[in-house]
Amino acid sequence: MTDIDKIPVISETASISTRLVSDGKVRVTTQTELTQETVYAGLESEKVDVVRVPFDREVTEMPGPRVEGVTTIIPVYEERLVVEKRVFLVEEIHLTKIRSSQKVEIPVQLRHQKAAVERTPTPTETEKTP
């Protein structure tokens, strides 16, 4: 066989590679704003009105405290020496609950943030000068 009879076999191969290229930067800034708002709330309070009611009368039994409507009645007794021992109701203490409510306004400061995103492009390699 001669060199003319030989047929060379040629093959090509392809390869792909990647590289990291920066195409810009991002800057994020925040801005805080203060707003004045009024908060409404209801406040409740309770006080006790104390009234002492004198009796000074003899009783045969000693009942305990009782509630009549919104009033709590607490009897106060004492024993007195007479010819015989007797129980006298000296006084009653009347406790009455009185409820009140009021509305209040309280100014408060609230913070709100807003974010701004700014993109800064960098020149690509084709735009770079040699």
LUMKEZA-652453 format. One record per atom (N, C-alpha, C): residue in one letter; x, y, z; atom name; residue number from 1. Coordinates in steps of 0.001 Angstrom, whole numbers, always signed. Each point is the difference from the previous one (the first is absolute). Layout:
BEGIN
<atom 'a' <X Y Z> 'CA' NUM>
...
***
This chain:
BEGIN
<atom 'm' <+818 -1164 +0> 'N' 1>
<atom 'm' <-818 +1164 +0> 'CA' 1>
<atom 'm' <+872 +1241 +0> 'C' 1>
<atom 't' <-458 +929 -705> 'N' 2>
<atom 't' <+765 +1235 -103> 'CA' 2>
<atom 't' <-657 +1091 +835> 'C' 2>
<atom 'd' <+727 +1092 +122> 'N' 3>
<atom 'd' <-541 +1120 +805> 'CA' 3>
<atom 'd' <-1251 +577 -637> 'C' 3>
<atom 'i' <-155 -188 -1242> 'N' 4>
<atom 'i' <-1165 +525 -695> 'CA' 4>
<atom 'i' <-1215 -824 +375> 'C' 4>
<atom 'd' <+165 -1249 +279> 'N' 5>
<atom 'd' <-1125 -869 +341> 'CA' 5>
<atom 'd' <-503 +242 +1438> 'C' 5>
<atom 'k' <+707 +678 +810> 'N' 6>
<atom 'k' <-419 +214 +1395> 'CA' 6>
<atom 'k' <-971 +1178 +76> 'C' 6>
<atom 'i' <-1049 -167 +788> 'N' 7>
<atom 'i' <-976 +1092 +241> 'CA' 7>
<atom 'i' <+108 +369 +1472> 'C' 7>
<atom 'p' <+392 +1213 +247> 'N' 8>
<atom 'p' <+112 +392 +1412> 'CA' 8>
<atom 'p' <-1399 +206 +622> 'C' 8>
<atom 'v' <-154 -377 +1248> 'N' 9>
<atom 'v' <-1264 +189 +742> 'CA' 9>
<atom 'v' <+232 +1129 +997> 'C' 9>
<atom 'i' <-826 +1018 -120> 'N' 10>
<atom 'i' <+131 +1165 +871> 'CA' 10>
<atom 'i' <-1318 +167 +764> 'C' 10>
<atom 's' <+99 +301 +1279> 'N' 11>
<atom 's' <-1223 +261 +787> 'CA' 11>
<atom 's' <+197 +1288 +806> 'C' 11>
<atom 'e' <-1081 +717 +203> 'N' 12>
<atom 'e' <+18 +1220 +782> 'CA' 12>
<atom 'e' <-820 -215 +1272> 'C' 12>
<atom 't' <+435 +643 +1043> 'N' 13>
<atom 't' <-766 -58 +1255> 'CA' 13>
<atom 't' <-303 +1429 +435> 'C' 13>
<atom 'a' <-1106 +156 +722> 'N' 14>
<atom 'a' <-390 +1327 +510> 'CA' 14>
<atom 'a' <-18 -47 +1515> 'C' 14>
<atom 's' <+371 +1086 +618> 'N' 15>
<atom 's' <-84 +84 +1458> 'CA' 15>
<atom 's' <-576 +1360 +373> 'C' 15>
<atom 'i' <-741 -3 +1094> 'N' 16>
<atom 'i' <-645 +1233 +471> 'CA' 16>
<atom 'i' <+509 +280 +1405> 'C' 16>
<atom 's' <+311 +1263 +258> 'N' 17>
<atom 's' <+415 +386 +1350> 'CA' 17>
<atom 's' <-721 +1303 +355> 'C' 17>
<atom 't' <-70 +275 +1266> 'N' 18>
<atom 't' <-668 +1230 +469> 'CA' 18>
<atom 't' <+984 +795 +831> 'C' 18>
<atom 'r' <-276 +1299 +148> 'N' 19>
<atom 'r' <+802 +858 +850> 'CA' 19>
<atom 'r' <-945 +1017 +632> 'C' 19>
<atom 'l' <+356 +470 +1136> 'N' 20>
<atom 'l' <-803 +939 +772> 'CA' 20>
<atom 'l' <+264 +1408 -508> 'C' 20>
<atom 'v' <-1083 +680 -416> 'N' 21>
<atom 'v' <+109 +1356 -524> 'CA' 21>
<atom 'v' <-971 +873 +781> 'C' 21>
<atom 's' <+470 +1105 +549> 'N' 22>
<atom 's' <-866 +934 +723> 'CA' 22>
<atom 's' <-617 +954 -992> 'C' 22>
<atom 'd' <-1334 +135 +51> 'N' 23>
<atom 'd' <-649 +923 -925> 'CA' 23>
<atom 'd' <-638 +1177 +731> 'C' 23>
<atom 'g' <+278 +149 +1287> 'N' 24>
<atom 'g' <-530 +1151 +715> 'CA' 24>
<atom 'g' <+31 -219 +1503> 'C' 24>
<atom 'k' <-330 +1041 +742> 'N' 25>
<atom 'k' <-55 -58 +1445> 'CA' 25>
<atom 'k' <-1362 +503 +431> 'C' 25>
<atom 'v' <-397 -412 +1191> 'N' 26>
<atom 'v' <-1283 +435 +544> 'CA' 26>
<atom 'v' <+260 +661 +1349> 'C' 26>
<atom 'r' <-591 +1164 +229> 'N' 27>
<atom 'r' <+90 +692 +1284> 'CA' 27>
<atom 'r' <-1421 +137 +539> 'C' 27>
<atom 'v' <-191 -441 +1245> 'N' 28>
<atom 'v' <-1308 +97 +646> 'CA' 28>
<atom 'v' <+130 +969 +1162> 'C' 28>
<atom 't' <-845 +1010 +12> 'N' 29>
<atom 't' <-27 +956 +1103> 'CA' 29>
<atom 't' <-1405 +9 +597> 'C' 29>
<atom 't' <-58 +273 +1298> 'N' 30>
<atom 't' <-1310 +101 +646> 'CA' 30>
<atom 't' <-152 +1394 +582> 'C' 30>
<atom 'q' <-1220 +453 +44> 'N' 31>
<atom 'q' <-316 +1302 +566> 'CA' 31>
<atom 'q' <-1115 -206 +1008> 'C' 31>
<atom 't' <+181 +519 +1211> 'N' 32>
<atom 't' <-1001 -150 +1051> 'CA' 32>
<atom 't' <-783 +1295 +124> 'C' 32>
<atom 'e' <-1304 -123 -36> 'N' 33>
<atom 'e' <-872 +1158 +162> 'CA' 33>
<atom 'e' <-761 -147 +1306> 'C' 33>
<atom 'l' <-194 +1081 +720> 'N' 34>
<atom 'l' <-777 -4 +1241> 'CA' 34>
<atom 'l' <-1347 +639 -278> 'C' 34>
<atom 't' <-1058 -649 +452> 'N' 35>
<atom 't' <-1329 +580 -113> 'CA' 35>
<atom 't' <-582 +125 +1389> 'C' 35>
<atom 'q' <-748 +1042 +217> 'N' 36>
<atom 'q' <-645 +232 +1292> 'CA' 36>
<atom 'q' <-1439 -496 -106> 'C' 36>
<atom 'e' <-369 -925 +857> 'N' 37>
<atom 'e' <-1356 -522 +36> 'CA' 37>
<atom 'e' <-503 +54 +1423> 'C' 37>
<atom 't' <-1299 -16 +151> 'N' 38>
<atom 't' <-618 +46 +1317> 'CA' 38>
<atom 't' <-645 -1347 +277> 'C' 38>
<atom 'v' <+318 -542 +1153> 'N' 39>
<atom 'v' <-554 -1286 +418> 'CA' 39>
<atom 'v' <-1112 +282 +1006> 'C' 39>
<atom 'y' <-1145 -607 -207> 'N' 40>
<atom 'y' <-1123 +193 +903> 'CA' 40>
<atom 'y' <-146 -1223 +895> 'C' 40>
<atom 'a' <-234 +247 +1270> 'N' 41>
<atom 'a' <-178 -1103 +947> 'CA' 41>
<atom 'a' <-1061 +402 +1005> 'C' 41>
<atom 'g' <-710 -980 +496> 'N' 42>
<atom 'g' <-984 +249 +1042> 'CA' 42>
<atom 'g' <+554 -463 +1334> 'C' 42>
<atom 'l' <-8 +886 +972> 'N' 43>
<atom 'l' <+490 -338 +1326> 'CA' 43>
<atom 'l' <-1195 -141 +929> 'C' 43>
<atom 'e' <-4 -1019 +811> 'N' 44>
<atom 'e' <-1061 -198 +968> 'CA' 44>
<atom 'e' <+590 +22 +1395> 'C' 44>
<atom 's' <-746 +556 +918> 'N' 45>
<atom 's' <+446 +13 +1381> 'CA' 45>
<atom 's' <-1189 -362 +879> 'C' 45>
<atom 'e' <+314 -374 +1216> 'N' 46>
<atom 'e' <-1039 -389 +934> 'CA' 46>
<atom 'e' <+395 +514 +1371> 'C' 46>
<atom 'k' <-932 +650 +679> 'N' 47>
<atom 'k' <+278 +451 +1349> 'CA' 47>
<atom 'k' <-1092 -546 +909> 'C' 47>
<atom 'v' <+249 +16 +1275> 'N' 48>
<atom 'v' <-953 -509 +974> 'CA' 48>
<atom 'v' <-433 +1162 +883> 'C' 48>
<atom 'd' <-1295 +229 +44> 'N' 49>
<atom 'd' <-572 +1023 +858> 'CA' 49>
<atom 'd' <-368 -671 +1327> 'C' 49>
<atom 'v' <+546 +485 +1114> 'N' 50>
<atom 'v' <-224 -610 +1316> 'CA' 50>
<atom 'v' <-961 +881 +791> 'C' 50>
<atom 'v' <-1108 -595 +442> 'N' 51>
<atom 'v' <-988 +697 +828> 'CA' 51>
<atom 'v' <-201 -828 +1262> 'C' 51>
<atom 'r' <+166 +617 +1142> 'N' 52>
<atom 'r' <-223 -682 +1284> 'CA' 52>
<atom 'r' <-1406 +350 +476> 'C' 52>
<atom 'v' <-835 -1027 +191> 'N' 53>
<atom 'v' <-1389 +191 +416> 'CA' 53>
<atom 'v' <-141 -478 +1451> 'C' 53>
<atom 'p' <-198 +925 +973> 'N' 54>
<atom 'p' <-115 -422 +1405> 'CA' 54>
<atom 'p' <-1363 -642 +279> 'C' 54>
<atom 'f' <-30 -1039 +861> 'N' 55>
<atom 'f' <-1240 -678 +360> 'CA' 55>
<atom 'f' <-211 +0 +1514> 'C' 55>
<atom 'd' <+903 -543 +752> 'N' 56>
<atom 'd' <-79 -129 +1451> 'CA' 56>
<atom 'd' <-1315 -645 +443> 'C' 56>
<atom 'r' <-278 -1172 -528> 'N' 57>
<atom 'r' <-1192 -741 +402> 'CA' 57>
<atom 'r' <+371 -1437 +309> 'C' 57>
<atom 'e' <-762 -605 +869> 'N' 58>
<atom 'e' <+246 -1373 +418> 'CA' 58>
<atom 'e' <-505 -951 -1073> 'C' 58>
<atom 'v' <+787 -1066 -248> 'N' 59>
<atom 'v' <-386 -1015 -985> 'CA' 59>
<atom 'v' <+82 -1369 +654> 'C' 59>
<atom 't' <-741 -954 -534> 'N' 60>
<atom 't' <-5 -1355 +558> 'CA' 60>
<atom 't' <+938 -930 -764> 'C' 60>
<atom 'e' <+328 +354 -1203> 'N' 61>
<atom 'e' <+959 -817 -776> 'CA' 61>
<atom 'e' <+965 +923 -723> 'C' 61>
<atom 'm' <+1126 -568 -465> 'N' 62>
<atom 'm' <+1048 +816 -629> 'CA' 62>
<atom 'm' <+243 -474 -1443> 'C' 62>
<atom 'p' <-802 +494 -939> 'N' 63>
<atom 'p' <+250 -391 -1386> 'CA' 63>
<atom 'p' <+1307 +625 -507> 'C' 63>
<atom 'g' <+599 -647 -994> 'N' 64>
<atom 'g' <+1268 +476 -566> 'CA' 64>
<atom 'g' <-213 +1076 -1047> 'C' 64>
<atom 'p' <+1039 +344 -716> 'N' 65>
<atom 'p' <-97 +1013 -1053> 'CA' 65>
<atom 'p' <-981 -425 -1082> 'C' 65>
<atom 'r' <-611 +992 -669> 'N' 66>
<atom 'r' <-955 -274 -1076> 'CA' 66>
<atom 'r' <+202 +1023 -1111> 'C' 66>
<atom 'v' <-555 -303 -1161> 'N' 67>
<atom 'v' <+101 +900 -1156> 'CA' 67>
<atom 'v' <-1415 +375 -411> 'C' 67>
<atom 'e' <-248 +1282 -117> 'N' 68>
<atom 'e' <-1281 +517 -477> 'CA' 68>
<atom 'e' <+281 +871 -1216> 'C' 68>
<atom 'g' <-288 -505 -1174> 'N' 69>
<atom 'g' <+309 +730 -1246> 'CA' 69>
<atom 'g' <+1499 +94 -184> 'C' 69>
<atom 'v' <+513 +1230 -42> 'N' 70>
<atom 'v' <+1449 +213 -150> 'CA' 70>
<atom 'v' <+637 +342 +1334> 'C' 70>
<atom 't' <-771 -96 +1084> 'N' 71>
<atom 't' <+498 +372 +1323> 'CA' 71>
<atom 't' <+248 -1245 +839> 'C' 71>
<atom 't' <+1183 -92 +580> 'N' 72>
<atom 't' <+347 -1065 +939> 'CA' 72>
<atom 't' <-175 +563 +1410> 'C' 72>
<atom 'i' <-761 -703 +826> 'N' 73>
<atom 'i' <-281 +468 +1358> 'CA' 73>
<atom 'i' <+707 -931 +981> 'C' 73>
<atom 'i' <+842 +595 +846> 'N' 74>
<atom 'i' <+762 -757 +999> 'CA' 74>
<atom 'i' <-492 +431 +1384> 'C' 74>
<atom 'p' <-721 -884 +712> 'N' 75>
<atom 'p' <-483 +377 +1330> 'CA' 75>
<atom 'p' <+1132 -50 +1036> 'C' 75>
<atom 'v' <-54 +913 +982> 'N' 76>
<atom 'v' <+973 +60 +1082> 'CA' 76>
<atom 'v' <-766 -218 +1310> 'C' 76>
<atom 'y' <+414 -1015 +788> 'N' 77>
<atom 'y' <-697 -369 +1240> 'CA' 77>
<atom 'y' <+903 +240 +1206> 'C' 77>
<atom 'e' <-634 +164 +1142> 'N' 78>
<atom 'e' <+741 +13 +1256> 'CA' 78>
<atom 'e' <-877 -647 +1074> 'C' 78>
<atom 'e' <+664 -586 +925> 'N' 79>
<atom 'e' <-720 -557 +1141> 'CA' 79>
<atom 'e' <+74 +1017 +1138> 'C' 79>
<atom 'r' <-1150 +191 +649> 'N' 80>
<atom 'r' <-61 +926 +1130> 'CA' 80>
<atom 'r' <-448 -787 +1237> 'C' 80>
<atom 'l' <+553 +359 +1094> 'N' 81>
<atom 'l' <-377 -647 +1247> 'CA' 81>
<atom 'l' <-1149 +781 +622> 'C' 81>
<atom 'v' <-1116 -667 +35> 'N' 82>
<atom 'v' <-1159 +543 +684> 'CA' 82>
<atom 'v' <-174 -951 +1176> 'C' 82>
<atom 'v' <-1156 -229 +465> 'N' 83>
<atom 'v' <-177 -1043 +994> 'CA' 83>
<atom 'v' <+302 -1326 -674> 'C' 83>
<atom 'e' <-247 -24 -1235> 'N' 84>
<atom 'e' <+334 -1174 -813> 'CA' 84>
<atom 'e' <+745 +475 -1246> 'C' 84>
<atom 'k' <+636 -888 -630> 'N' 85>
<atom 'k' <+767 +359 -1206> 'CA' 85>
<atom 'k' <-952 +49 -1193> 'C' 85>
<atom 'r' <+28 +1112 -741> 'N' 86>
<atom 'r' <-822 +177 -1187> 'CA' 86>
<atom 'r' <+876 +517 -1139> 'C' 86>
<atom 'v' <-420 -257 -1224> 'N' 87>
<atom 'v' <+759 +446 -1186> 'CA' 87>
<atom 'v' <-720 +1203 -599> 'C' 87>
<atom 'f' <+754 +1043 -259> 'N' 88>
<atom 'f' <-549 +1219 -589> 'CA' 88>
<atom 'f' <+638 +227 -1367> 'C' 88>
<atom 'l' <-817 +402 -942> 'N' 89>
<atom 'l' <+509 +446 -1302> 'CA' 89>
<atom 'l' <+423 +1442 +172> 'C' 89>
<atom 'v' <+1279 +249 -69> 'N' 90>
<atom 'v' <+539 +1329 +244> 'CA' 90>
<atom 'v' <-107 +863 -1249> 'C' 90>
<atom 'e' <+424 -542 -1125> 'N' 91>
<atom 'e' <-60 +748 -1255> 'CA' 91>
<atom 'e' <+144 -973 -1154> 'C' 91>
<atom 'e' <-320 +468 -1169> 'N' 92>
<atom 'e' <+262 -726 -1237> 'CA' 92>
<atom 'e' <+901 +880 -851> 'C' 92>
<atom 'i' <+923 -621 -661> 'N' 93>
<atom 'i' <+865 +720 -930> 'CA' 93>
<atom 'i' <-476 -355 -1399> 'C' 93>
<atom 'h' <-438 +977 -740> 'N' 94>
<atom 'h' <-499 -201 -1359> 'CA' 94>
<atom 'h' <+1118 +358 -980> 'C' 94>
<atom 'l' <+411 -954 -832> 'N' 95>
<atom 'l' <+1027 +219 -1021> 'CA' 95>
<atom 'l' <-676 -25 -1360> 'C' 95>
<atom 't' <+41 +1090 -722> 'N' 96>
<atom 't' <-641 +95 -1307> 'CA' 96>
<atom 't' <+1071 +224 -1058> 'C' 96>
<atom 'k' <+1 -863 -1023> 'N' 97>
<atom 'k' <+963 +150 -1097> 'CA' 97>
<atom 'k' <-548 +1001 -1004> 'C' 97>
<atom 'i' <+841 +923 -387> 'N' 98>
<atom 'i' <-377 +1004 -985> 'CA' 98>
<atom 'i' <+983 -110 -1155> 'C' 98>
<atom 'r' <-501 -344 -1180> 'N' 99>
<atom 'r' <+847 -151 -1183> 'CA' 99>
<atom 'r' <-5 +1276 -798> 'C' 99>
<atom 's' <+1146 +319 -560> 'N' 100>
<atom 's' <+82 +1134 -911> 'CA' 100>
<atom 's' <+948 -376 -1127> 'C' 100>
<atom 's' <-201 +649 -1121> 'N' 101>
<atom 's' <+905 -240 -1129> 'CA' 101>
<atom 's' <+250 +1326 -699> 'C' 101>
<atom 'q' <+1135 +66 -630> 'N' 102>
<atom 'q' <+345 +1194 -747> 'CA' 102>
<atom 'q' <+798 -404 -1218> 'C' 102>
<atom 'k' <-79 +813 -1033> 'N' 103>
<atom 'k' <+765 -257 -1213> 'CA' 103>
<atom 'k' <+1198 +923 +1> 'C' 103>
<atom 'v' <+1144 -558 -364> 'N' 104>
<atom 'v' <+1230 +779 -31> 'CA' 104>
<atom 'v' <+602 -63 -1395> 'C' 104>
<atom 'e' <+721 +1036 -355> 'N' 105>
<atom 'e' <+723 +43 -1270> 'CA' 105>
<atom 'e' <+1485 +65 +319> 'C' 105>
<atom 'i' <+762 -923 -565> 'N' 106>
<atom 'i' <+1433 -69 +268> 'CA' 106>
<atom 'i' <+734 +117 -1339> 'C' 106>
<atom 'p' <+759 +1080 -223> 'N' 107>
<atom 'p' <+751 +100 -1254> 'CA' 107>
<atom 'p' <+1223 -921 +34> 'C' 107>
<atom 'v' <+209 -744 -1086> 'N' 108>
<atom 'v' <+1148 -896 -103> 'CA' 108>
<atom 'v' <+691 +244 -1342> 'C' 108>
<atom 'q' <+1292 -299 -70> 'N' 109>
<atom 'q' <+735 +104 -1251> 'CA' 109>
<atom 'q' <+200 -1403 -559> 'C' 109>
<atom 'l' <-345 -187 -1252> 'N' 110>
<atom 'l' <+177 -1274 -675> 'CA' 110>
<atom 'l' <+1046 +167 -1098> 'C' 110>
<atom 'r' <+855 -998 -174> 'N' 111>
<atom 'r' <+1047 +48 -1014> 'CA' 111>
<atom 'r' <-422 -847 -1205> 'C' 111>
<atom 'h' <+218 +528 -1186> 'N' 112>
<atom 'h' <-262 -723 -1248> 'CA' 112>
<atom 'h' <+1274 +88 -828> 'C' 112>
<atom 'q' <+475 -1120 -511> 'N' 113>
<atom 'q' <+1207 +16 -816> 'CA' 113>
<atom 'q' <-358 -264 -1457> 'C' 113>
<atom 'k' <+697 +679 -885> 'N' 114>
<atom 'k' <-134 -218 -1437> 'CA' 114>
<atom 'k' <+1372 -370 -524> 'C' 114>
<atom 'a' <+77 -968 -900> 'N' 115>
<atom 'a' <+1275 -440 -560> 'CA' 115>
<atom 'a' <+103 +459 -1450> 'C' 115>
<atom 'a' <+1140 +531 -385> 'N' 116>
<atom 'a' <+262 +407 -1373> 'CA' 116>
<atom 'a' <+1131 -881 -543> 'C' 116>
<atom 'v' <-204 -596 -1159> 'N' 117>
<atom 'v' <+997 -865 -616> 'CA' 117>
<atom 'v' <+545 +726 -1229> 'C' 117>
<atom 'e' <+1321 +166 -64> 'N' 118>
<atom 'e' <+647 +717 -1102> 'CA' 118>
<atom 'e' <+998 -945 -661> 'C' 118>
<atom 'r' <-150 -239 -1293> 'N' 119>
<atom 'r' <+905 -882 -731> 'CA' 119>
<atom 'r' <+1030 +859 -731> 'C' 119>
<atom 't' <+1285 -314 +200> 'N' 120>
<atom 't' <+1095 +708 -652> 'CA' 120>
<atom 't' <+660 -958 -978> 'C' 120>
<atom 'p' <-214 +180 -1299> 'N' 121>
<atom 'p' <+602 -937 -954> 'CA' 121>
<atom 'p' <+1507 +223 -122> 'C' 121>
<atom 't' <+730 -1102 -207> 'N' 122>
<atom 't' <+1434 +104 -290> 'CA' 122>
<atom 't' <+209 -273 -1470> 'C' 122>
<atom 'p' <+997 +592 -587> 'N' 123>
<atom 'p' <+207 -237 -1447> 'CA' 123>
<atom 'p' <+334 -1459 -285> 'C' 123>
<atom 't' <-575 -541 -1052> 'N' 124>
<atom 't' <+308 -1381 -389> 'CA' 124>
<atom 't' <+1355 -28 -685> 'C' 124>
<atom 'e' <+519 -1187 -203> 'N' 125>
<atom 'e' <+1352 -115 -576> 'CA' 125>
<atom 'e' <+42 +520 -1434> 'C' 125>
<atom 't' <-1107 -54 -713> 'N' 126>
<atom 't' <+9 +498 -1388> 'CA' 126>
<atom 't' <+57 +1505 -25> 'C' 126>
<atom 'e' <-454 +675 +1103> 'N' 127>
<atom 'e' <+28 +1443 +36> 'CA' 127>
<atom 'e' <+1329 +541 +518> 'C' 127>
<atom 'k' <+819 -882 +588> 'N' 128>
<atom 'k' <+1285 +436 +539> 'CA' 128>
<atom 'k' <+949 +347 -1148> 'C' 128>
<atom 't' <+789 +1010 +224> 'N' 129>
<atom 't' <+997 +368 -1001> 'CA' 129>
<atom 't' <+1303 -703 +321> 'C' 129>
<atom 'p' <+769 -418 -1049> 'N' 130>
<atom 'p' <+1249 -738 +277> 'CA' 130>
<atom 'p' <+1075 +842 +587> 'C' 130>
***
